[in-house]
Amino acid sequence: MLIDHDFKGFPPLHPPLPLSAIGAQGWQLLRGDLALPLAVLREDALRHNLAWMRDFCAERGLSLAPHGKTSMSPELWALQREAGAWGLSVATAWQAAQAARHGMANIVIANQVVQAAELDTLAGLLDRDPALRLWFLVDSPAQVALIEAWQVARASARRFDVLLELGLAGQRTGTRHHDEALALGRRIAASPALRLAGLECYEGALATCNDAQDVPAVNALMDRVDALARALLAEGAFDTGGAALILSAGGSSVFDLVAARLQPDLGVPVRGVLRSGCYLTHDHVHYHRHLQCMGLRLRQATTLQPALEVLAAVQSVPEPGLALLGCGKRDVSFDMDLPLPLWRAQPGDTAAAPVPAGWQISRLNDQHAYLRFDAADPAPEVGEIIGLGISHPCTSFDKWRWLPLVDAAYRVTGAVTTRF
């Protein structure tokens, strides 16, 4: 794949480069070789996180299908697969097609599929590659009826493998009550268009970083999963095609709590599938806070490390206590928390220095970040480079078509691309 002037952050007058040649250019970001703003991935943190999650799953006998929507990066998906990921989770049929195109053999669409065009896509993917395994979520008889209507309209014998989703009151998709879920399981089992391969839930909406609330709330959800699995097994409702029954959960905040419940003794083989997506790059605010709580539960001083940063230059210092950085809503996530100033460097420095305590981003425009600092302290200098930490990697990745990989000295060692 060629990277060129159409990719934000690539030098506009530089000849196009194959992705594989990016690391050979000798670019150094503290030297000012690439214009800012620029989102980068710290390679040392990526490698740490890949190994940490591989070991976490291996110790618990779990399969990892990380949520690929976080990065939508084929190169990062490949790293996750090389580190032992069993499959990939996605949110849409279009994303599933991207995952299949890039060699993922087991794909979980952690969402409902209801449109005929989506079902056409999935049927086509499965017809094209008989070895592909693909599952999506079902949470209502109305959805089952739509899929059956598609089957009739297409005169198709295709049966889709699905997971019945259990949900939470007031939150997103999923059945709310045991009796409702049990009736839906029976409906799926009787459908000529579907095979019930397992159960799914999402516990992330319960996370508060307060164990007194999180532990019992997540356990109550997993109790529902366990009770439903046993009830449907007793009725012979599952059809796994000889494979293990799938039980899947796992956001990026309290996945340790569901991990302990994904391999119950049900009298049949069970594949516990963890779907955490943000673990690979982690972040500096939202997930950092939750992983500190997880570290205490796991009694581990070190868990995941933030790998994604956005670099910006100081454009103006128009008044005491205020500097304007050249990055904004089009460059960095802001849906959960504003960016966090981490470090500063003058162009040409060989290393970055931590920013003074109290520096904060108070506001973002489309192309500007408002950096507030104590007016009594030395002001940031125009042209200075500021490294920003992010909160919620999903909505930073979608602003970039490529991201350089950097070492600890911010030398560019390679790059990845995205498919948003």
Summary of the structure (lengths in Angstrom):
residues: 420
radius of gyration: 23.3
end to end distance: 15.7
largest distance: 74.8
contacts: 1457
relative contact order: 0.16
helix: 32%
strand: 25%
